[in-house]
């Protein structure tokens, strides 16, 4: 997974991060150890975590592919718009 230059993460059904690659760590500005076992609500501002959570729920119900745009807060506090696949 670390050889892929695109940010990748894996979550369980409860929304806890299980794994991520180095590109995701760099993108978010947090080490994997800081994220593993936590949910978006524990890592990001509530308004962003809600967007991620709702998108995950839609994906699990639809059982297909998903693409959406949302903001991500970096570790330095800045926000950037990204596209999730």
C-alpha positions, -999 to +999 in steps of 0.1 A: +000+000+000+029+024+007+041+021-029+009+037-042+014+075-044-023+083-038-036+085-002-053+053+009-071+044+041-091+015+054-119+018+080-140-008+097-179-008+098-178+014+129-158+040+110-125+034+129-093+037+108-076+003+105-048+012+082-034+039+059-005+044+036+023+069+039+007+092+013-024+095+035-002+103+065+016+131+045-017+143+031-034+146+065-003+155+084-008+128+111+011+096+116-008+063+112-004+055+149-023+087+157-053+076+135-055+038+139-084+028+161-100+062+160-130+076+141-132+107+120-151+123+149-120+119+171-096+132+145-113+160+126-137+189+133-173+177+138-187+193+106-161+175+085-163+142+103-201+142+098-196+146+060-171+117+060-194+095+082-225+102+060-206+094+029-193+061+044-229+052+053-241+059+018-214+038+003-221+009+026-258+010+017-252+013-020-224-013-021-207+002-051-182+029-060-184+064-046-169+097-055-175+130-036-158+162-028-152+175+007-128+196+027-100+181+047-083+198+076-045+194+077-025+191+109-015+228+105-052+238+106-056+247+070-084+233+049-081+219+014-108+206-009-103+170-021-121+144-041-126+110-024-130+078-045 
